[in-house]
């Protein structure tokens, strides 16, 4: 659950390209996330169950180097980003 004052990540439709999943959340939830490495940079991939008005696949608009990507990943899991 998002916490008050959490940072809103900007989500886009297309990612950097094919990559390797480094970490992920359970896909049994309505929304699942993957931390993906692509040519030395990282993005977060969000998959939602299809519902009206919500695109089922999206990527973070930002991309990060390894250390910063893991910080954002932990923020997302802790509810400090969404």
Order of alpha helices (4+ residues) and beta strands (2+ residues): beta-beta-beta-beta-beta-alpha
